[in-house]
Amino acid sequence: MISFAHAQTAGAADPTGGFMQLLPMILMFVVLWFLMIRPQMKKAKDHKALISGLAKGDEVVTGGGLLGKVTKVTDSYVTVEIATGIEVVVQKPAIGLVLPKGTMKSL
């Protein structure tokens, strides 16, 4: 008969309960949260505030790079005048930046 007693451990319990094995994963999640997730959430919150504050007469830059003046604002869309008499309708999330008043005249 072969004895398998040599393969058994002494039965010493881990005093930390396995927490030390999970510590690197927890630290990686915390670093990921502060370096990637949290700034992205803040940026999304700021963009949502920018979109909700759009008003007629604001000078904006769209996501495609068009510069124009807001002529009409609805629930989902914004009409932007990009040249005299030329207006385009864009979705609100396509607005990337609201410029200070008078920026278009200085260009």
FINUPA-458817 format. One record per atom (N, C-alpha, C, CB): residue in one letter; x, z, y. Coordinates in steps of 0.05 Angstrom, whole numbers, plus 5000, padded with zeros to 4 digits. Atoms other than C-alpha are relative to their C-alpha. Glycine has a CB too. Layout:
<pts>
AXZY;...
</pts>
This chain:
<pts>
M501750004977;M500050005000;M501850005025;M498150245000;I498550024976;I502549815068;I498750175021;I500249705010;S501149824979;S501750315124;S500149855027;S501650265001;F500150124974;F499550055192;F500450205022;F497449855004;A499849794981;A501150695227;A502149945022;A500850264987;H497950064980;H507250405262;H498949825023;H502449864986;A501150174979;A502749925302;A498250155019;A498449774987;Q501849844983;Q498550475331;Q501650135023;Q498550214984;T498749864977;T500150775399;T499650304997;T498949915027;A500149715002;A501051505410;A497450115011;A502450125015;G502649914990;G494351535445;G500250135028;G498850204981;A499849894973;A496951725514;A498249855019;A503049985010;A502050124981;A491451595565;A501449945026;A497650185004;D499050084973;D492951245631;D498850195020;D499349705007;P501149804981;P492251785685;P498649875023;P502250185010;T501450134977;T490051275738;T497549864991;T501949795013;G502550135009;G484550995694;G499949705003;G497650125014;G499950294997;G486850275701;G499749915029;G497849884984;F500450084972;F486050285777;F502549855010;F499650245017;M497550134991;M493350065787;M500049714992;M502450154989;Q500150285008;Q491849425750;Q498249845018;Q499049974971;L501850134982;L486249255798;L500950005029;L497250134999;L499049984973;L490049445861;L501049745012;L502150215001;P499250254987;P493548775872;P497749815006;P502049864981;M502250184996;M487048395865;M498450105024;M498249994976;I501449894978;I483648865915;I501549945026;I499650314997;L498350054976;L489448785964;L499949705008;L502950094995;M500250294994;M489148025958;M497349935013;M500449844974;F502750044988;F481648035974;F500050105029;F497850134983;V500049894973;V482748476035;V501649815019;V501350285001;V498450184984;V488248016061;V498549745005;V502749944987;L501650244997;L483947406048;L497750045020;L498849914973;W502249944981;W478147736086;W501049995029;W498850274993;F499149984972;F482247886148;F501349745010;F501950235003;L498650234991;L486147236150;L498349745000;L502449954983;M501550255003;M480846716130;M497050045005;M500449894973;I502949985000;I473746956122;I499050115027;I498950174977;R500949874975;R472947406183;R500349825024;R501650265004;P499850184977;P475746916235;P498049764998;P502849895002;Q501950225003;Q471346356206;Q497250095007;Q500149894972;M502649894993;M465146796212;M499750035030;M499550264985;K500149974971;K466946956284;K499749745014;K502550155009;K500250264988;K467946226301;K497249884997;K502149814987;A502850105005;A461146046270;A498050145018;A499250044971;K501849844983;K457746606309;K500349905029;K500750304998;D499650104972;D460946356375;D498849725004;D503049995006;H501150274997;H458845636361;H496950015000;H500949824976;K503049975000;K451645856346;K499150105028;K499250204978;A500749914973;A451546226413;A500349785020;A501850245008;L499650234982;L454245606448;L497749814998;L502749864993;I502250195004;I448845166418;I497450115011;I499749944970;S502549894991;S443245646434;S499950025031;S499650284988;G499949984971;G445545686507;G500149735014;G502450155008;L500050264987;L445344936519;L497749975019;L500049774979;A502150054980;A441444736581;A500449735013;A499950235021;K499850254986;K439944116621;K502150025022;K497249925011;G498050004979;G445743936666;G502850094990;G499150175023;D497449915011;D451244226621;D501749754994;D499650184975;E498250215007;E457343786612;E501250084973;E502349965021;V499249935027;V459143756538;V501949784988;V497550034982;V498450185017;V463943436488;V498850024972;V503150075000;T501150005027;T460943216422;T502350014979;T498349754995;G498049995021;G464443276355;G501549744997;G498650064974;G498750275001;G466042526359;G501749955024;G497949794998;G498350044977;G469542616425;G498649885025;G502349844993;L501450114977;L464142346472;L499650225021;L497349894992;L500349824978;L463942676540;L497549925015;L502550015019;G502450084986;G457242706575;G498550245012;G498249854982;K501749804987;K451843096612;K497450024985;K499649945030;V502549955015;V445843406576;V497749935019;V499850294990;T502450074984;T439343096601;T497550114988;T499849705002;K502449905013;K434443366550;K500950174976;K498149774991;V499449835023;V434543936499;V497450064985;V501350275010;T502349935017;T429644006441;T500950204980;T498849744986;D499349805020;D429544466381;D502549924983;D497750054982;S497850095018;S434344046338;S501949805013;S498849884976;Y498550224989;Y436943496384;Y500650055029;Y498649744996;V499249994972;V440443416451;V500449715008;V502650175004;T499550274989;T440342786494;T502250035020;T497449885013;V497649994984;V447042666526;V500449735015;V502550074983;E499550244984;E448242176583;E503049965001;E498850025029;I497150045001;I455141876570;I501049815022;I500849894972;A499450174977;A454941366626;A497449965016;A501249724991;T502450034984;T450041186681;T498049824986;T500749875028;G502250145013;G443640986646;G500449984970;G499849735011;I499650015028;I446641046576;I499850284988;I502749874993;E500549745012;E443941626535;E500249984970;E497350125009;V499949985029;V445241826463;V498750264992;V502949984989;V501249775011;V441442316421;V501750104977;V497049954989;V498349885020;V445742796379;V498750254990;V502850055011;Q501049745010;Q444143386335;Q501550225015;Q500550024969;K498849784986;K445544056366;K502750094988;K498150245000;P497449925010;P451044246317;P502349815005;P499850044970;A497950194993;A454843616338;A501350065027;A498849725000;I498849934974;I456243926406;I502350194993;I497950145019;G497649845006;G463344196402;G500950185022;G502249824992;L498849854978;L464844456471;L498349965025;L502949915005;V501350024974;V461344606537;V502250035021;V497750225003;L497950014979;L465744426596;L499050145025;L500849715006;P500849894974;P465844766664;P498849795018;P502550135014;K501450184982;K461544456718;K502149845017;K498050155018;G498250164984;G464943876754;G502349884985;G501050165023;T497750115016;T469743686698;T499849704999;T500050124972;M500350295003;M466842986691;M500749865026;M497149934993;K499350124974;K467842846766;K503049985003;K498750155023;S497150004996;S475243016761;S501449804982;S501150274994;L498850205019;L476342496705;L500049735012;L498650004974;
</pts>
